[in-house]
């Protein structure tokens, strides 16, 4: 048996055997200070986290010793061990969100602040999850992030989700987003629950002044890297600021004062 390591979660046994599923990586890593940075476990264990008990195969820690990330599964996807095989091992657990609600899901990763508060919940994309938001329940295919004080910070919506905003109906989708975790998502809120940012390729913006259209801003497009005649749409990233709408179109940022202009979202065809 390998040497066990003492942690706040008891004695943990680092991985010391190999099979077709395990990743070929160091079982234990340390910070320069000598404190434990991460550990790949020989066998999954159940640990108590601030949001409930969770099975874990891989753990990371802050330098002060507090839990950073928990990975319930940490297998290597290959021709021998497929994503379907890995998913078959995923277990449903009840997670108490910082907002106060409890969700049942199959987590890929839980990330915590040094204080212990949940920073983000990342889920398997094949198991969508409905989460309460300040604008109503939204189904996510990736997960959500939270402020350290507990409020919902961001969520990655199911493709094609529609919401109502102060400038009209928006159909959400960000094709440029390839996140590995749910730390930072395309639909964002401030701590008071106000919508502050969204991404869409399905809508464009009409900029009006004295009821006359002075500008139309479409989702930007570029030529495909792989098929030259094909055009690829990129999202309009719309940020809602006090008395102002800010846009990121891929070629820079544009701002429109709501005291001077009327801004309207409209379906882009």
N, C-alpha and C positions, 0 to 999 in steps of 0.2 A: 504494500500500500504506500502511496506517495505521502509526503509530508502535508499535514493540514495547516491551514492558515487561520489565525484567530481574527475575527472581525466583529463588528457590532451585531452581526446576524449569526454569531456562533462560529464554530469551526467549519471551514469550507475546504473541500477536497478538490484541488486543481486537476484538470484532465491529464491523464497519463497513458491512456490507451487510444489506439486509432481504429476506426472502421470506415466503411464507405461513405458515411454521412458526416463525420466530424470534419471541421475545417482544419487545415494545416497552418496553425498559427501558435504563437506563444500562449501557454496556458495562464501565465501570470506576468503582469507588467507593473512596474513601480515608478512613481515620480522620482525626480532626482533627490528629493528629501528623504526617500526611503519608504514613504507611505504607499499603500496599495492603490494602483490606478485601475486595474481591471483583472478579472479572473474568469477563465473558461472552466466550467465545472465538469468533473468526471461524470456525475449524474445530476439530473435536474433535481432541485430541491424547492420546497415551498417556503417563501419568505413573507413575513408580515411587512407590508408597506403602508404609508399613510392613507392609501385609498383601498386597502384590503389585501387579503392573502393572494399571492401570485406565484405560480411555478416559474423557476428561472434556470436557464442554462448558462447565461453569460451576464455578468454584472460589471458596471463601471462605477467608480467612486470619485468624489471631489477630493482634493488634496487634504482637506481637513478630516476625511473619513466618512462623510455623509454620502448616502446613495445618490448617484447621478442617473444612470439608466439601467433598466431591467429588460432583458430579452428572454421571454419565455422559451423560445426556440432559437437555436443558433446553428442549424445544419447547413451544409454546403450543397448547393444545387448543381447537379451534374447530370450526365446521361444515365448514371447509375441511380442517383437519388433526385427525383424530380420535385418541382414545386407542389404537385399534387400529393406526393409522398409526405412532404414536409407539412402541408396543410392538414393532412389526415391526423397529424399529431396535435394540432392546435386545440386547446381546450377553452370552452366558454367560461368566463368568470364574471362576477359582479364587481364593477368598479364604481366607487363613490366619487363623483366628480366634485371639484371645488365649488361649483355652483349650487351644490346641494342635492342634485338628482343622482340616481343610481342607474347605470346602464349595464346590460349584459352583452358581452362582446368577446371576440377572439383577438387579443392584443398582439401586435408584433413587437411593440416597444413602449415602455412607459418612461418618461423623462421627468425628473424632479429638480426643483430649485434646491440650493444648499440648505434652505430652511426646512425642506421636507414637503413643501406644497407641490402639487402636480403641475408641471410645466406643459407637458403635451402627452396625448394619447394617440399612438399610431396603430391602426388596425389593418387586417388583411383586406385588400381591395375587393376580394370576392365575397366578403360578408359586410355589406353596407350597414351603417348604424345611424339611427335617428337621434339627434341631439337637440335639446332645447336651446334656442338662441333668443336674443332680444327682439327679433322680428318673427318669431315662431319656430316650430320644429323644422330642422333641415337635415336631410339625409346626406351623410358623408361617405365617401369611398376610401378616405385616407385617415381622417381623424381630426383632432382639434387641439388648439393650444389655449393656455389660460394665463392671465396675469398672476403674479405672485400673491396678490390680495384676493384671488379667487374668481374674478370675473372672466367670462369668455373673451378671449383675445382674437382668435381667428379659427376658421373652419374651411375645409376643402369640400365644396358641395359636389353632389352627383352631377355629372355632365348634363346640361340643359335645364338645371334648376332655375325657376323663375321667381323673382322677388319684386316687391314694390319699393321704389325709392322716392326721394323728394323731387326727382326729375323725370320720373316715369318708370315703366316696367323694364326690368333687365333680365336677360337670359344669360346665365353664368357659364363661362367656360374659358379656361386658360390652357391652350394647347402647348404653350412653351414651358409649362410647369412639369418638371420631372422630379418631384421631391422624394427623398429617401426616408423622410420622417415628416411628422405633422407639426414641427416646431413653428413654421411660418407659412400660412396658407393664404389663398387668394381672396377670401371674403373676411374683412376685418372690422372690428368694433373697438370703440374706446371703452374706458372703464365705466362710463355712464350708460353704455348700451347703445350709443349712437353708431350708425354705419359710417365707416370712414374710408373704406376702399373695396373695390370689386374689379373683376376682369371679365371681359366679354368679347367674343368675335361675332356675335349674332346681332348686335345693335350698333347703330352709329349715333352721333350727337349732332343735333341742330343747334346752332348758335344764333339767337335772334336779338335784334336791337330795335326797339319801337315796333315790334310785331313783324319785322322784316328779317328774313334769313340772311345773315351776313357770312356764315361759314358752315360747312358740313364736314364733319370729321369722321372718316371711315376707319375701320380696323386696318392697320397697315399690312401690306403684302410684299413678299419677296419671291424671287424665283427659287424653286426647289433645288437643293444641292445635288439631288440624284436624277431628277427628270427636268431638264431645262425649260421645256414649254409650260410646265406646271407651276401655277402660282400658289403660294402658301400664305394663309392668313395668320396674322399675329394679333394678340389681344389688345384692345383698348384697356388700359389700366386707369380707372377713374378714382380719384381721391376727393372725398367730400371734406372741405375745410370750412371754417366759419366764414360765411359771406363769399366763398370762392369755390370753384371747381378746378381741380388740377388734373391734367391728363398726361399720361406717359404713352407715347405711340411708337417707341422704338427708335425714333430719330430725335428725341429730346422731350422736354416738358413744356406744356402750354398751360396757361392759367387764364381763367375768365372770372371777372368779378361779377357776383350775382347782383350787385347794386347797379351795374351797367348793362349786363346782358341777361337774357332768359335762356336757360340751357334745357334742352329736352332730349331724352332718350327715345329713339325710334327703331323699330325693327329694320335691320340691314339686309337687303336682298340683292 
